[in-house]
Amino acid sequence: MVSAMVRNLFLFLLFPLSAGCQHYDKAAHFTAGAMVSHIVTQETGNPAAGCLAAIGIGVSKELVDDVADPADVLATGLGCSFGLAF
């Protein structure tokens, strides 16, 4: 139980740190994907659903951007690899 709390805290602290610098855009996307994937996996017990949610968030975010960047979608989707590792 403590391990899940520490992991959640790490993810929630990492996101603002990585999002604060513009040149760390891909790191922010990766972190957002890891957070979404982890939370969905924890709630559903299904890692595939977590990865699909991360990819879905990445695609949705790029659809509303003025200029879509496929690398941002990839970085967000790859965030699920962090969630799968733990």
VMD Tcl script that draws the C-alpha trace (Angstrom):
set ca {
  {0.00 0.00 0.00}
  {2.78 2.44 0.84}
  {4.46 1.64 -2.48}
  {1.37 2.73 -4.46}
  {1.15 5.96 -2.48}
  {4.84 6.73 -3.07}
  {4.47 5.99 -6.79}
  {1.42 8.28 -7.07}
  {3.22 11.04 -5.21}
  {6.23 10.68 -7.49}
  {4.06 10.94 -10.61}
  {2.12 13.95 -9.36}
  {5.30 15.77 -8.37}
  {7.13 14.89 -11.57}
  {4.44 16.28 -13.87}
  {4.61 19.94 -12.81}
  {8.38 19.81 -12.76}
  {8.61 18.48 -16.30}
  {5.82 20.68 -17.64}
  {7.37 23.87 -16.27}
  {10.04 24.10 -18.96}
  {8.96 24.51 -22.56}
  {11.91 22.56 -23.96}
  {10.89 19.54 -21.88}
  {7.64 19.17 -23.82}
  {8.12 15.48 -24.58}
  {8.97 14.75 -20.93}
  {5.73 16.46 -19.91}
  {3.79 14.35 -22.41}
  {5.51 11.18 -21.18}
  {4.71 12.07 -17.57}
  {1.07 12.80 -18.37}
  {0.81 9.46 -20.14}
  {2.37 7.68 -17.17}
  {-0.04 9.37 -14.77}
  {-3.14 8.59 -16.83}
  {-2.01 5.03 -17.47}
  {-1.23 4.40 -13.83}
  {-4.50 5.81 -12.53}
  {-6.66 3.97 -15.08}
  {-4.75 0.72 -14.51}
  {-5.11 1.08 -10.75}
  {-8.85 1.76 -11.02}
  {-9.64 -0.94 -13.57}
  {-6.96 -3.53 -12.84}
  {-6.32 -3.64 -16.60}
  {-2.93 -2.44 -17.87}
  {-4.17 -2.46 -21.48}
  {-6.94 -0.04 -20.54}
  {-4.32 2.19 -18.92}
  {-2.21 2.27 -22.08}
  {-5.24 2.89 -24.27}
  {-6.27 5.76 -21.99}
  {-2.79 7.30 -22.25}
  {-2.85 7.05 -26.04}
  {-6.40 8.43 -26.12}
  {-5.41 11.42 -24.00}
  {-2.41 12.05 -26.27}
  {-4.53 11.96 -29.42}
  {-7.27 14.11 -27.85}
  {-4.80 16.75 -26.73}
  {-3.23 16.99 -30.17}
  {-6.65 17.29 -31.82}
  {-7.27 20.52 -29.92}
  {-3.78 21.97 -30.52}
  {-3.31 24.53 -33.27}
  {-0.42 22.49 -34.67}
  {-0.54 18.75 -33.97}
  {2.73 16.96 -33.28}
  {2.64 13.16 -33.75}
  {5.77 12.91 -31.56}
  {3.71 14.32 -28.67}
  {1.16 11.52 -29.12}
  {3.99 8.99 -29.16}
  {5.57 10.45 -26.02}
  {2.23 10.40 -24.18}
  {1.53 6.83 -25.28}
  {5.00 5.69 -24.25}
  {4.21 6.97 -20.76}
  {2.25 3.79 -20.20}
  {5.55 1.88 -20.23}
  {6.39 3.53 -16.91}
  {3.08 2.39 -15.46}
  {3.61 -1.15 -16.73}
  {7.06 -1.30 -15.15}
  {5.58 -0.74 -11.71}
}
mol new
graphics top color blue
foreach p $ca { graphics top sphere $p radius 0.5 }
foreach p [lrange $ca 0 end-1] q [lrange $ca 1 end] { graphics top cylinder $p $q radius 0.2 }
display resetview
